[in-house]
Amino acid sequence: MFRTTCYLIRSGSHLQNNSRYTFLRLRRGSQLKQTCFAGASTQVQIQNSKSTPKSDKGSTVTASEESKSFGMNLFRGKISTEEILPFPEVLTPTQAEELQMLLDPCAKFFEEKNDALKNDALEKIDDATMEGLKELGAFGLQVPQHLGGLGLNNTQYARLGEIIGAHDLGLSITLGAHQSIGFKGILLFGNKQQKEKYLPLLAAGKTIAAFCLTEPTSGSDASSIRTQAIPSPDGKHYILNGSKIWISNGGLAEIFTVFAQTPVISDDGETKNKVTAFIVERSFGGVSNGPSEKKMGIKASNTTEVFFEDVKVPVENVLGGVGGGFKVAMNILNNGRFGMAAALSGTMKSCIAKAVEHAGSRSQFGRTISSFGAIQEKIARMTMLQYVTESMAYMLSANMDQGSTEFQIEAAISKVFASEAAWYCADEAIQVLGGMGFMRECGLERVLRDIRIFRIFEGTNDILRLFVALTGIQYAGRSLKQLQQALKNPAANMGTLLGVGAKRARRMVGISSGPSLIEHVHPDLKESADKTARAVEEFGGTIEDLLMKFNKNIVEEQFVLKRVADSAIDIYAMVSVLSRTSRSLNKNLASKEHEKLICDVWCDEASERIKQNLSQASSTKAHKNFEKLSKISKQVVTHGGTYAVHPIGF
C-alpha cells in the first residue's frame, strides 16, 4: 500500500544522507563541478561531472540521445509529437474483441457479486468475492498466457482497472498490490526459471504477492534502508533480516519482492552496501507479519508490517542482479502508475453518475438543482477532470504498448493529476448530494476515504512534483551545456549562437518563435492549439532562465520547482485533451462537440494557470513571499505548533 517512491541523492559515488522529512537536499558549497538530475525511472540522482546518465527501462537517455518523450522535450520548449499526436491507438480488432469479452463478465461480477460496503465493514475482501476474482483470472491479467495468465497489454489492463476502480478501490488495491507491483518485478526482470516457477501460481491467485520496500526510517529516502541480506558462508544463500511497514497484502502474501542492503565489491576493490531485490517465499521460514493496520480508507485491503528473521534466501532468487535493487524498484513503480490513473478515472465516473442522478431528481425552489449555476459548474468541472485523467491514462498506456521506454515524467504526472482530480470529484459529488452524500449507504463517504491514500503512496505527490521538475530540468540542462560549449568558439558556431540569440530576443518582446501544433490537430481546435504551443514556448524559456539564474542550486528552490511541475502537469493535460478531442472531431464521433467544449475550457483556463505559475517561478516579489513562507514554517516548527498569541489573550 504505502510503498513510497525512493529518491537517491548521489554526489559522485558517495551517498548523501537526507532527512526523512526533507524531500531533496543538496548542500550549498558542495564540490560538484557540474550538476545534472538524472531521472532514472523515478530516481533522482545528483551526479558529478564524471558521471554519465545510463539508459535503462523507463530511464533517462545519454547526453548524445534525443528523447521522444513529450514530457522531456517540454523542458526545452520543444513539442515532440511522435507519442501524442495523433492520439495513439494500439488495440488490434482481435485485441479489442478479446477485451470486450472480458469487460462484460467483469462489470457484471462487480455489479452483482461484489459488495464494496460489506468489504469495507469486514475490513477484508469477502471470501466468495476472492474466489470469484480467481475464476475471472483477475490475479494474472498481464501474465503471459503460456504461464497461466490472460496476457493483456497495458491498454487492456488499464480498461479493466477502470472497471474495478469504479466499484471498489479497496479491492483494486489488493489486486494492484499483487500484480501491478507485487510480482511485477518478476515480469520485468525475472529470468526464465523464476518466471516459470512463480508466475503460474501467482496468476491463478493460488499464491498472493506483496512488494516490500518501505521501512520506518526509509520512505521517500530509500537509501536509508536497514534491512540486510548477508551471503551465507557456503555462498548458496543470503541471510535476510529486517522489517517492512505498511505492506499491502502483507498478511496474505506467500511471495514477497523484498529490497535489502547487500555487500557489493566495487571496481576499486572496496566493499559497499547496495540495495538488491529478492524473491522471498513465506515457506522459507522466518517470515512473519503483524496485525492488519487500522486505516482511514481502503479498509478492505490487507496492510501489515512484515518481519524477516534469519530468512535463508537462495542466491537464485536474486531479482535483477546483485546491487540492482534500485533499478528494479523504480521500474516497478514507474510501470504501475498508468494503472492508477485508469482506476481513478473509473472512480470519478462513478462519483459523477451519483451526482448527476441526484441533481437531476432533487427539486428545490420549484426546479431541479441541476438547473442552478453553482451545481452546473461542479458537474462540469468534475467532468473535465475525469476527461483529462482518462485521456492521460490511455495516451500513456498506448505509448507503453508502442514500446516507449522513457515515460517517467508522463507517468508521474498522470499519478499526481489523477489522485488530486479524483479527490476533487469525490468531494464535490458529496457536496452535490448534500446530507445524502454524507451517509454511509450512499457509498461516497467510503470512496472519499479510499481516495485519500492515492496522493501519498507510490510516491507522494510532493515528491513526484520535484521529480518531474528536476528530471526535466536535467534534460534541458544538456542543451544549455551545448550552448556553453558553442560560446567557447563563437566563430565556428556563429549560426547556432545567432539562432539562439534571435529566439531569445523574439521571446523577450513577445513574438513567438516556438513550435506550432496547428498542422497536427483538427482545424476547429486552432485556438486551443495556439494556447498550448504558446505555453510550451513560455515554459521552455522560463526553464532556461531558471537554469542560468540558479545553476545547480535549483535543487534547493522547492517553491520554484513546485510551480514548474504544476505548469508541466497543466501542459501535459492540455496536449492530452487536445489530441483526444482532435481524434473525436476527425472521426466524427457522437460526443465530438461535447469534447470540444471540454478542450476549449480546459486549454483556456490551464493557459492562465501556467502564466501565473511561470510568473511566480521567476518573480522577485514572489521569491520574497517564498522566503516569508519559509520563515513562517520554521517559526511554527520551532514552537511545536501555531505561534500567534491568542486574540483574547488566554
Disulfide bonds with the S-S distance in Angstrom:
none
